[in-house]
């Protein structure tokens, strides 16, 4: 793996882009099923609402499975963990593509989610260490960019292909691409990397830091705020803003482009000004969501605010992810897993609350209000994080860590390379 020193002066290590490609595949499989749900339900002999459990199973697998898999693979070489995760991911898609049983497909989705959680968890740790302290947040942003790019490109292509090949076609394609990704990961992750000196006790001890939980809280709240609104954006656009139903996919692409841009901005600015970046982005997210309530009666303002919501909201993600991993010192694996769980918890909770709000007198604007409140609450842990960072040093939770400065009062230990 390239040294941190070598990356300071030039480009990010190639391994960052390889892992971003893997994240793209896994982001595609998480969201593409929504566009294929009617076909899946019909083919497997079940109702569309019941088939929706395939989405729920994946979310639960990510929330619970990420920390579980982090501890289960803790003593394995990271290269082996990533290759095994991609292999299980590919196998899960083969089983899904071959099966005619809804129960089997549901189980395969759960197993695939476990593999996805393991990949993301270890991947975040690897890109942070490979890029070095000067480029850590940028590297995390690139890897998370694979997820947002999945929404812009992967999901629409997968849904389009599924209409012509049947819903099983995209799953076959993802299985093949995951196999190729496993080859590249095996090639570009160091074979000699060791996990010596890492223990479950050290990983759990890392969770004692209050600043770590502040970063995780921010991850839950900002993602819950943005996705609460996004989940129910279609009826808002068609029934309130007057956007034609046929143009809704284009608006969703606009959202994806905003999310991709926000991830890139957070990755670029988060290394030098993490707290200024997150506080500004969260504030803009709150304003965009609040303005969406009165201004969603016109298509132009609605689309502009959807883009701004995604751009600002997703700017926060790579910064808080990078800070959480850094706060864990030399025991970052469980923390990385909890960050993945935090985002999925925000998605699940935000979407549930938004659905409840839409059934009240708030109607179509209910999800936007829920999103705005959640985004506003994000400012609380971010402000506390900024104030705490200016007053005290983070605790070193394991051996072989050295303090490295992060501006805006966010001094954090940087994981040592093994």
C-alpha positions as a Markdown table, in Angstrom:
| # | Residue | x | y | z |
|---|---|---|---|---|
| 1 | Unk | 0.0 | 0.0 | 0.0 |
| 2 | Unk | 1.5 | 3.4 | -0.8 |
| 3 | Unk | 2.8 | 5.4 | 2.0 |
| 4 | Unk | 1.1 | 8.4 | 3.4 |
| 5 | Unk | 4.1 | 10.5 | 2.6 |
| 6 | Unk | 4.0 | 9.6 | -1.1 |
| 7 | Unk | 0.3 | 10.6 | -1.3 |
| 8 | Unk | 0.8 | 14.0 | 0.2 |
| 9 | Unk | 2.6 | 15.3 | -2.8 |
| 10 | Unk | 0.4 | 13.8 | -5.5 |
| 11 | Unk | -2.6 | 11.7 | -6.2 |
| 12 | Unk | -4.6 | 9.5 | -4.0 |
| 13 | Unk | -3.4 | 5.8 | -3.9 |
| 14 | Unk | -5.0 | 3.7 | -6.6 |
| 15 | Unk | -6.4 | 1.4 | -3.9 |
| 16 | Unk | -8.8 | 4.2 | -3.0 |
| 17 | Unk | -10.3 | 4.2 | -6.4 |
| 18 | Unk | -10.5 | 0.4 | -6.4 |
| 19 | Unk | -12.5 | 0.4 | -3.2 |
| 20 | Unk | -14.7 | 3.2 | -4.5 |
| 21 | Unk | -15.6 | 0.9 | -7.4 |
| 22 | Unk | -16.5 | -1.8 | -4.9 |
| 23 | Unk | -18.7 | 0.7 | -3.0 |
| 24 | Unk | -20.4 | 1.6 | -6.3 |
| 25 | Unk | -21.4 | -2.0 | -6.8 |
| 26 | Unk | -22.7 | -2.4 | -3.3 |
| 27 | Unk | -24.6 | 0.9 | -3.4 |
| 28 | Unk | -26.2 | -0.2 | -6.7 |
| 29 | Unk | -27.5 | -3.4 | -5.2 |
| 30 | Unk | -28.9 | -1.7 | -2.1 |
| 31 | Unk | -31.1 | 0.7 | -4.1 |
| 32 | Unk | -31.7 | -0.9 | -7.5 |
| 33 | Unk | -34.2 | -3.4 | -6.1 |
| 34 | Unk | -36.7 | -0.5 | -5.5 |
| 35 | Unk | -37.0 | 0.0 | -9.2 |
| 36 | Unk | -37.4 | -3.7 | -9.9 |
| 37 | Unk | -39.9 | -4.4 | -7.0 |
| 38 | Unk | -43.0 | -5.0 | -9.1 |
| 39 | Unk | -41.3 | -7.5 | -11.4 |
| 40 | Unk | -39.7 | -9.3 | -8.5 |
| 41 | Unk | -43.0 | -9.5 | -6.6 |
| 42 | Unk | -44.8 | -10.9 | -9.7 |
| 43 | Unk | -42.1 | -13.5 | -10.5 |
| 44 | Unk | -41.7 | -14.7 | -6.9 |
| 45 | Unk | -45.5 | -14.9 | -6.4 |
| 46 | Unk | -45.9 | -12.3 | -3.6 |
| 47 | Unk | -47.2 | -8.8 | -3.2 |
| 48 | Unk | -45.2 | -5.7 | -3.7 |
| 49 | Unk | -45.4 | -4.6 | 0.0 |
| 50 | Unk | -44.2 | -8.0 | 1.0 |
| 51 | Unk | -41.4 | -7.9 | -1.5 |
| 52 | Unk | -40.4 | -4.6 | 0.1 |
| 53 | Unk | -39.0 | -6.8 | 2.9 |
| 54 | Unk | -36.1 | -7.4 | 0.6 |
| 55 | Unk | -35.1 | -3.7 | 1.2 |
| 56 | Unk | -35.8 | -3.9 | 4.9 |
| 57 | Unk | -33.7 | -7.0 | 5.2 |
| 58 | Unk | -30.7 | -5.3 | 3.6 |
| 59 | Unk | -31.0 | -2.3 | 5.8 |
| 60 | Unk | -31.2 | -4.4 | 9.0 |
| 61 | Unk | -28.3 | -6.5 | 7.8 |
| 62 | Unk | -26.2 | -3.3 | 7.4 |
| 63 | Unk | -27.2 | -1.8 | 10.8 |
| 64 | Unk | -26.6 | -5.0 | 12.8 |
| 65 | Unk | -24.1 | -6.8 | 10.5 |
| 66 | Unk | -21.5 | -4.0 | 10.2 |
| 67 | Unk | -20.3 | -4.1 | 13.8 |
| 68 | Unk | -20.8 | -7.9 | 14.1 |
| 69 | Unk | -18.7 | -8.5 | 11.0 |
| 70 | Unk | -16.1 | -5.9 | 12.2 |
| 71 | Unk | -15.5 | -8.0 | 15.3 |
| 72 | Unk | -15.7 | -11.3 | 13.6 |
| 73 | Unk | -13.0 | -10.4 | 11.0 |
| 74 | Unk | -10.9 | -8.3 | 13.4 |
| 75 | Unk | -7.8 | -10.6 | 13.4 |
| 76 | Unk | -8.0 | -11.4 | 9.7 |
| 77 | Unk | -5.8 | -9.6 | 7.2 |
| 78 | Unk | -7.8 | -6.7 | 5.7 |
| 79 | Unk | -7.0 | -7.8 | 2.2 |
| 80 | Unk | -8.5 | -11.3 | 2.9 |
| 81 | Unk | -11.6 | -9.7 | 4.5 |
| 82 | Unk | -12.2 | -7.5 | 1.5 |
| 83 | Unk | -11.8 | -10.3 | -1.0 |
| 84 | Unk | -14.0 | -12.6 | 1.0 |
| 85 | Unk | -16.7 | -9.9 | 1.3 |
| 86 | Unk | -16.7 | -9.5 | -2.4 |
| 87 | Unk | -16.8 | -13.2 | -3.0 |
| 88 | Unk | -19.8 | -13.6 | -0.6 |
| 89 | Unk | -21.4 | -10.6 | -2.3 |
| 90 | Unk | -21.1 | -12.2 | -5.7 |
| 91 | Unk | -22.4 | -15.6 | -4.4 |
| 92 | Unk | -25.4 | -13.9 | -2.8 |
| 93 | Unk | -26.3 | -12.4 | -6.2 |
| 94 | Unk | -25.9 | -15.7 | -8.0 |
| 95 | Unk | -28.2 | -17.4 | -5.4 |
| 96 | Unk | -30.7 | -14.5 | -5.9 |
| 97 | Unk | -30.6 | -14.8 | -9.7 |
| 98 | Unk | -31.1 | -18.5 | -9.6 |
| 99 | Unk | -33.8 | -18.8 | -7.0 |
| 100 | Unk | -37.6 | -18.9 | -7.4 |
| 101 | Unk | -38.2 | -18.8 | -3.6 |
| 102 | Unk | -38.9 | -15.6 | -1.9 |
| 103 | Unk | -37.5 | -16.9 | 1.4 |
| 104 | Unk | -34.2 | -17.9 | -0.3 |
| 105 | Unk | -33.9 | -14.5 | -2.0 |
| 106 | Unk | -34.7 | -12.8 | 1.4 |
| 107 | Unk | -32.0 | -14.8 | 3.1 |
| 108 | Unk | -29.5 | -14.0 | 0.3 |
| 109 | Unk | -30.2 | -10.3 | 0.7 |
| 110 | Unk | -29.4 | -10.5 | 4.4 |
| 111 | Unk | -26.1 | -12.3 | 3.7 |
| 112 | Unk | -25.3 | -9.9 | 1.0 |
| 113 | Unk | -25.8 | -7.0 | 3.5 |
| 114 | Unk | -23.4 | -8.6 | 5.9 |
| 115 | Unk | -20.8 | -8.8 | 3.2 |
| 116 | Unk | -21.4 | -5.2 | 2.3 |
| 117 | Unk | -21.1 | -4.1 | 5.9 |
| 118 | Unk | -17.7 | -5.9 | 6.2 |
| 119 | Unk | -16.5 | -4.3 | 2.9 |
| 120 | Unk | -17.4 | -0.8 | 3.9 |
| 121 | Unk | -16.1 | -1.1 | 7.4 |
| 122 | Unk | -12.6 | -2.3 | 6.4 |
| 123 | Unk | -12.6 | -0.2 | 3.3 |
| 124 | Unk | -12.9 | 3.1 | 5.3 |
| 125 | Unk | -10.0 | 2.1 | 7.5 |
| 126 | Unk | -7.8 | 1.2 | 4.6 |
| 127 | Unk | -8.4 | 4.3 | 2.5 |
| 128 | Unk | -7.8 | 6.5 | 5.6 |
| 129 | Unk | -4.5 | 4.8 | 6.4 |
| 130 | Unk | -3.4 | 4.7 | 2.7 |
| 131 | Unk | -4.1 | 8.4 | 2.0 |
| 132 | Unk | -2.4 | 9.6 | 5.2 |
| 133 | Unk | -3.6 | 12.4 | 7.5 |
| 134 | Unk | -3.4 | 15.1 | 4.9 |
| 135 | Unk | -5.7 | 13.4 | 2.5 |
| 136 | Unk | -7.8 | 11.1 | 4.7 |
| 137 | Unk | -11.1 | 12.9 | 4.4 |
| 138 | Unk | -10.6 | 13.3 | 0.6 |
| 139 | Unk | -10.0 | 9.5 | 0.4 |
| 140 | Unk | -13.2 | 8.8 | 2.4 |
| 141 | Unk | -15.1 | 11.2 | 0.2 |
| 142 | Unk | -13.9 | 9.3 | -2.9 |
| 143 | Unk | -15.0 | 6.0 | -1.5 |
| 144 | Unk | -18.4 | 7.3 | -0.4 |
| 145 | Unk | -18.6 | 8.9 | -3.9 |
| 146 | Unk | -19.0 | 5.4 | -5.2 |
| 147 | Unk | -22.2 | 5.1 | -3.2 |
| 148 | Unk | -23.6 | 8.4 | -4.5 |
| 149 | Unk | -22.5 | 7.6 | -8.0 |
| 150 | Unk | -24.5 | 4.4 | -7.7 |
| 151 | Unk | -27.7 | 6.5 | -7.3 |
| 152 | Unk | -26.8 | 8.6 | -10.4 |
| 153 | Unk | -25.7 | 5.9 | -12.7 |
| 154 | Unk | -25.9 | 2.4 | -11.3 |
| 155 | Unk | -29.5 | 2.4 | -10.1 |
| 156 | Unk | -31.0 | 3.9 | -13.3 |
| 157 | Unk | -28.9 | 1.6 | -15.5 |
| 158 | Unk | -29.8 | -1.5 | -13.4 |
| 159 | Unk | -33.5 | -0.6 | -13.5 |
| 160 | Unk | -33.4 | 0.0 | -17.3 |
| 161 | Unk | -31.6 | -3.3 | -17.9 |
| 162 | Unk | -34.0 | -5.1 | -15.7 |
| 163 | Unk | -36.9 | -4.0 | -17.8 |
| 164 | Unk | -35.4 | -5.8 | -20.9 |
| 165 | Unk | -33.6 | -8.8 | -19.4 |
| 166 | Unk | -35.9 | -9.5 | -16.5 |
| 167 | Unk | -35.1 | -8.5 | -12.9 |
| 168 | Unk | -32.5 | -11.3 | -12.6 |
| 169 | Unk | -30.2 | -9.7 | -15.3 |
| 170 | Unk | -28.9 | -6.9 | -13.1 |
| 171 | Unk | -28.1 | -9.4 | -10.3 |
| 172 | Unk | -26.1 | -11.5 | -12.7 |
| 173 | Unk | -24.2 | -8.4 | -13.8 |
| 174 | Unk | -23.4 | -7.4 | -10.2 |
| 175 | Unk | -22.2 | -10.9 | -9.4 |
| 176 | Unk | -19.7 | -10.8 | -12.4 |
| 177 | Unk | -18.5 | -7.3 | -11.6 |
| 178 | Unk | -18.0 | -8.2 | -7.9 |
| 179 | Unk | -15.8 | -11.1 | -9.0 |
| 180 | Unk | -13.7 | -8.8 | -11.1 |
| 181 | Unk | -13.5 | -6.3 | -8.2 |
| 182 | Unk | -12.3 | -9.1 | -5.9 |
| 183 | Unk | -9.4 | -9.7 | -8.4 |
| 184 | Unk | -8.4 | -6.0 | -8.3 |
| 185 | Unk | -8.7 | -5.7 | -4.6 |
| 186 | Unk | -6.5 | -8.8 | -4.2 |
| 187 | Unk | -4.0 | -7.2 | -6.5 |
| 188 | Unk | -3.8 | -3.7 | -5.0 |
| 189 | Unk | -4.1 | -4.4 | -1.3 |
| 190 | Unk | -0.8 | -5.3 | 0.3 |
| 191 | Unk | -0.3 | -9.0 | 0.9 |
| 192 | Unk | 2.0 | -8.4 | 3.8 |
| 193 | Unk | -0.3 | -6.3 | 5.9 |
| 194 | Unk | -0.7 | -7.6 | 9.4 |
| 195 | Unk | -3.3 | -7.2 | 12.1 |
| 196 | Unk | -1.0 | -7.9 | 15.0 |
| 197 | Unk | -1.7 | -6.2 | 18.3 |
| 198 | Unk | -5.4 | -5.5 | 17.5 |
| 199 | Unk | -7.9 | -6.8 | 20.0 |
| 200 | Unk | -11.6 | -6.7 | 20.7 |
| 201 | Unk | -10.8 | -4.9 | 24.0 |
| 202 | Unk | -9.0 | -2.1 | 22.2 |
| 203 | Unk | -11.8 | -1.7 | 19.7 |
| 204 | Unk | -14.4 | -1.5 | 22.4 |
| 205 | Unk | -12.2 | 0.8 | 24.5 |
| 206 | Unk | -12.2 | 3.2 | 21.5 |
| 207 | Unk | -15.9 | 3.7 | 22.0 |
| 208 | Unk | -15.4 | 5.5 | 25.3 |
| 209 | Unk | -14.6 | 8.7 | 23.6 |
| 210 | Unk | -17.4 | 11.2 | 23.8 |
| 211 | Unk | -16.3 | 12.9 | 20.6 |
| 212 | Unk | -16.7 | 9.7 | 18.7 |
| 213 | Unk | -20.4 | 9.5 | 19.7 |
| 214 | Unk | -20.9 | 13.1 | 18.7 |
| 215 | Unk | -19.6 | 12.3 | 15.2 |
| 216 | Unk | -21.9 | 9.2 | 15.0 |
| 217 | Unk | -24.9 | 11.3 | 16.2 |
| 218 | Unk | -24.2 | 13.8 | 13.4 |
| 219 | Unk | -24.1 | 11.0 | 10.9 |
| 220 | Unk | -27.5 | 9.6 | 12.0 |
| 221 | Unk | -29.2 | 13.0 | 12.1 |
| 222 | Unk | -27.9 | 14.5 | 8.8 |
| 223 | Unk | -28.6 | 11.3 | 6.8 |
| 224 | Unk | -32.0 | 10.9 | 8.5 |
| 225 | Unk | -32.9 | 14.5 | 7.6 |
| 226 | Unk | -32.0 | 14.3 | 3.9 |
| 227 | Unk | -33.3 | 10.8 | 3.3 |
| 228 | Unk | -36.6 | 11.4 | 5.2 |
| 229 | Unk | -37.4 | 14.0 | 2.5 |
| 230 | Unk | -35.9 | 12.1 | -0.4 |
| 231 | Unk | -37.9 | 8.9 | 0.4 |
| 232 | Unk | -41.2 | 10.7 | -0.3 |
| 233 | Unk | -40.0 | 13.3 | -2.8 |
| 234 | Unk | -41.9 | 11.8 | -5.7 |
| 235 | Unk | -45.4 | 12.6 | -4.4 |
| 236 | Unk | -44.2 | 16.1 | -3.4 |
| 237 | Unk | -42.9 | 16.7 | -6.9 |
| 238 | Unk | -45.9 | 15.3 | -8.8 |
| 239 | Unk | -48.8 | 16.3 | -6.6 |
| 240 | Unk | -47.6 | 19.6 | -5.2 |
| 241 | Unk | -44.9 | 21.0 | -7.4 |
| 242 | Unk | -46.5 | 20.0 | -10.7 |
| 243 | Unk | -43.6 | 18.0 | -12.1 |
| 244 | Unk | -44.8 | 15.5 | -14.7 |
| 245 | Unk | -44.4 | 11.9 | -13.6 |
| 246 | Unk | -42.2 | 11.2 | -16.5 |
| 247 | Unk | -39.7 | 13.9 | -15.4 |
| 248 | Unk | -39.3 | 12.6 | -11.9 |
| 249 | Unk | -36.4 | 10.3 | -12.8 |
| 250 | Unk | -34.6 | 13.3 | -14.1 |
| 251 | Unk | -35.1 | 15.1 | -10.8 |
| 252 | Unk | -33.8 | 12.0 | -8.9 |
| 253 | Unk | -30.7 | 12.2 | -11.1 |
| 254 | Unk | -30.4 | 15.9 | -10.1 |
| 255 | Unk | -30.5 | 14.7 | -6.5 |
| 256 | Unk | -27.8 | 12.2 | -7.2 |
| 257 | Unk | -25.6 | 14.8 | -8.8 |
| 258 | Unk | -26.0 | 17.0 | -5.8 |
| 259 | Unk | -25.1 | 14.2 | -3.5 |
| 260 | Unk | -22.0 | 13.4 | -5.6 |
| 261 | Unk | -20.9 | 17.0 | -5.6 |
| 262 | Unk | -21.5 | 17.3 | -1.8 |
| 263 | Unk | -19.4 | 14.2 | -1.2 |
| 264 | Unk | -16.6 | 15.7 | -3.3 |
| 265 | Unk | -16.7 | 19.0 | -1.6 |
| 266 | Unk | -16.7 | 17.4 | 1.9 |
| 267 | Unk | -13.7 | 15.3 | 0.9 |
| 268 | Unk | -11.8 | 18.3 | -0.4 |
| 269 | Unk | -12.5 | 20.7 | 2.4 |
| 270 | Unk | -12.9 | 18.4 | 5.3 |
| 271 | Unk | -9.2 | 17.7 | 5.8 |
| 272 | Unk | -8.3 | 21.4 | 6.3 |
| 273 | Unk | -11.5 | 22.8 | 7.8 |
| 274 | Unk | -13.6 | 20.0 | 9.1 |
| 275 | Unk | -15.8 | 21.9 | 11.6 |
| 276 | Unk | -16.3 | 24.9 | 9.4 |
| 277 | Unk | -17.3 | 22.6 | 6.5 |
| 278 | Unk | -19.8 | 20.5 | 8.5 |
| 279 | Unk | -21.4 | 23.4 | 10.4 |
| 280 | Unk | -21.9 | 25.4 | 7.2 |
| 281 | Unk | -23.1 | 22.5 | 5.2 |
| 282 | Unk | -25.6 | 21.4 | 8.0 |
| 283 | Unk | -26.9 | 25.0 | 8.2 |
| 284 | Unk | -27.5 | 25.2 | 4.5 |
| 285 | Unk | -29.3 | 21.8 | 4.6 |
| 286 | Unk | -31.6 | 23.1 | 7.3 |
| 287 | Unk | -32.4 | 26.1 | 5.2 |
| 288 | Unk | -33.0 | 24.1 | 2.0 |
| 289 | Unk | -35.4 | 21.7 | 3.8 |
| 290 | Unk | -37.3 | 24.5 | 5.5 |
| 291 | Unk | -37.7 | 26.4 | 2.3 |
| 292 | Unk | -38.9 | 23.3 | 0.5 |
| 293 | Unk | -42.1 | 23.5 | 2.6 |
| 294 | Unk | -43.4 | 26.9 | 1.3 |
| 295 | Unk | -41.6 | 26.9 | -2.0 |
| 296 | Unk | -42.5 | 23.4 | -3.3 |
| 297 | Unk | -45.5 | 24.7 | -5.2 |
| 298 | Unk | -43.4 | 25.4 | -8.3 |
| 299 | Unk | -41.2 | 22.9 | -10.3 |
| 300 | Unk | -38.2 | 25.2 | -10.7 |
| 301 | Unk | -37.8 | 26.1 | -7.0 |
| 302 | Unk | -38.5 | 22.5 | -5.9 |
| 303 | Unk | -35.8 | 21.0 | -8.2 |
| 304 | Unk | -33.3 | 23.7 | -7.1 |
| 305 | Unk | -34.0 | 23.0 | -3.4 |
| 306 | Unk | -33.7 | 19.2 | -4.0 |
| 307 | Unk | -30.3 | 19.7 | -5.5 |
| 308 | Unk | -29.2 | 22.1 | -2.7 |
| 309 | Unk | -30.5 | 19.7 | -0.1 |
| 310 | Unk | -28.4 | 16.8 | -1.5 |
| 311 | Unk | -25.3 | 19.0 | -2.1 |
| 312 | Unk | -25.2 | 20.4 | 1.4 |
| 313 | Unk | -26.4 | 17.3 | 3.2 |
| 314 | Unk | -23.9 | 14.9 | 1.6 |
| 315 | Unk | -21.0 | 17.4 | 2.3 |
| 316 | Unk | -21.2 | 16.4 | 6.0 |
| 317 | Unk | -20.8 | 12.6 | 5.4 |
| 318 | Unk | -17.2 | 12.1 | 4.5 |
| 319 | Unk | -16.0 | 14.6 | 7.2 |
| 320 | Unk | -17.8 | 12.9 | 10.1 |
| 321 | Unk | -16.8 | 9.5 | 8.8 |
| 322 | Unk | -13.2 | 10.5 | 8.6 |
| 323 | Unk | -13.2 | 12.1 | 12.1 |
| 324 | Unk | -14.9 | 9.1 | 13.7 |
| 325 | Unk | -12.2 | 6.8 | 12.3 |
| 326 | Unk | -9.4 | 9.1 | 13.4 |
| 327 | Unk | -10.9 | 9.5 | 16.9 |
| 328 | Unk | -10.6 | 5.7 | 17.3 |
| 329 | Unk | -6.8 | 5.9 | 17.1 |
| 330 | Unk | -5.2 | 2.5 | 16.4 |
| 331 | Unk | -8.5 | 0.6 | 16.8 |
| 332 | Unk | -10.7 | 2.0 | 14.1 |
| 333 | Unk | -12.5 | -1.0 | 12.7 |
| 334 | Unk | -15.5 | -1.2 | 15.1 |
| 335 | Unk | -15.8 | 2.6 | 14.9 |
| 336 | Unk | -15.9 | 2.4 | 11.1 |
| 337 | Unk | -18.6 | -0.3 | 11.3 |
| 338 | Unk | -20.7 | 1.9 | 13.7 |
| 339 | Unk | -20.4 | 4.8 | 11.2 |
| 340 | Unk | -21.9 | 2.6 | 8.5 |
| 341 | Unk | -24.7 | 1.5 | 11.0 |
| 342 | Unk | -25.3 | 5.1 | 11.9 |
| 343 | Unk | -26.0 | 6.1 | 8.3 |
| 344 | Unk | -28.4 | 3.2 | 7.8 |
| 345 | Unk | -30.1 | 3.9 | 11.1 |
| 346 | Unk | -30.7 | 7.5 | 10.0 |
| 347 | Unk | -32.2 | 6.3 | 6.8 |
| 348 | Unk | -34.5 | 3.8 | 8.5 |
| 349 | Unk | -35.6 | 6.2 | 11.3 |
| 350 | Unk | -35.9 | 9.2 | 9.1 |
| 351 | Unk | -38.0 | 7.4 | 6.5 |
| 352 | Unk | -40.3 | 5.9 | 9.1 |
| 353 | Unk | -40.9 | 9.3 | 10.8 |
| 354 | Unk | -41.4 | 11.0 | 7.4 |
| 355 | Unk | -44.1 | 8.4 | 6.4 |
| 356 | Unk | -45.9 | 9.0 | 9.7 |
| 357 | Unk | -45.8 | 12.8 | 9.2 |
| 358 | Unk | -47.2 | 12.5 | 5.7 |
| 359 | Unk | -50.3 | 10.8 | 7.1 |
| 360 | Unk | -51.0 | 13.8 | 9.4 |
| 361 | Unk | -52.4 | 17.2 | 8.6 |
| 362 | Unk | -49.0 | 18.2 | 7.3 |
| 363 | Unk | -49.6 | 16.0 | 4.2 |
| 364 | Unk | -46.9 | 16.2 | 1.5 |
| 365 | Unk | -44.8 | 18.7 | 3.4 |
| 366 | Unk | -44.5 | 16.5 | 6.4 |
| 367 | Unk | -41.4 | 14.7 | 5.3 |
| 368 | Unk | -39.6 | 18.0 | 4.5 |
| 369 | Unk | -40.5 | 19.2 | 8.0 |
| 370 | Unk | -39.2 | 16.0 | 9.6 |
| 371 | Unk | -36.0 | 16.4 | 7.5 |
| 372 | Unk | -35.5 | 20.0 | 8.5 |
| 373 | Unk | -35.9 | 19.3 | 12.2 |
| 374 | Unk | -33.4 | 16.3 | 12.0 |
| 375 | Unk | -30.9 | 18.4 | 10.0 |
| 376 | Unk | -31.3 | 21.2 | 12.6 |
| 377 | Unk | -30.6 | 18.7 | 15.4 |
| 378 | Unk | -27.4 | 17.8 | 13.6 |
| 379 | Unk | -26.0 | 21.2 | 14.6 |
| 380 | Unk | -26.0 | 20.2 | 18.2 |
| 381 | Unk | -23.4 | 17.4 | 18.1 |
| 382 | Unk | -21.4 | 19.4 | 15.5 |
| 383 | Unk | -21.2 | 22.4 | 17.8 |
| 384 | Unk | -20.4 | 20.3 | 20.8 |
| 385 | Unk | -17.7 | 18.5 | 18.7 |
| 386 | Unk | -16.2 | 21.9 | 17.7 |
| 387 | Unk | -16.2 | 23.2 | 21.3 |
| 388 | Unk | -14.8 | 19.9 | 22.7 |
| 389 | Unk | -12.1 | 19.9 | 20.1 |
| 390 | Unk | -10.8 | 23.3 | 21.1 |
| 391 | Unk | -10.5 | 22.4 | 24.7 |
| 392 | Unk | -9.0 | 18.9 | 25.0 |
| 393 | Unk | -7.0 | 16.3 | 23.2 |
| 394 | Unk | -8.6 | 13.0 | 22.3 |
| 395 | Unk | -7.6 | 10.1 | 24.3 |
| 396 | Unk | -5.2 | 7.6 | 22.8 |
| 397 | Unk | -7.0 | 4.3 | 22.9 |
| 398 | Unk | -4.3 | 1.9 | 21.6 |
| 399 | Unk | -0.7 | 1.7 | 21.1 |
| 400 | Unk | 1.3 | 3.1 | 18.1 |
| 401 | Unk | -0.7 | 6.2 | 17.6 |
| 402 | Unk | 0.5 | 9.7 | 17.3 |
| 403 | Unk | -1.5 | 12.9 | 17.5 |
| 404 | Unk | -1.8 | 14.8 | 14.3 |
| 405 | Unk | -3.4 | 18.2 | 13.9 |
| 406 | Unk | -6.7 | 18.7 | 12.3 |
| 407 | Unk | -7.7 | 22.4 | 12.0 |
| 408 | Unk | -10.8 | 24.0 | 13.4 |
| 409 | Unk | -10.1 | 22.5 | 16.8 |
| 410 | Unk | -10.6 | 18.9 | 15.6 |
| 411 | Unk | -7.2 | 17.5 | 16.7 |
| 412 | Unk | -7.4 | 13.7 | 16.3 |
| 413 | Unk | -5.1 | 10.7 | 16.5 |
| 414 | Unk | -4.2 | 9.2 | 13.1 |
| 415 | Unk | -4.1 | 5.4 | 12.8 |
| 416 | Unk | -0.7 | 4.1 | 12.4 |
| 417 | Unk | 0.1 | 2.0 | 9.4 |
| 418 | Unk | 0.7 | -1.7 | 10.1 |
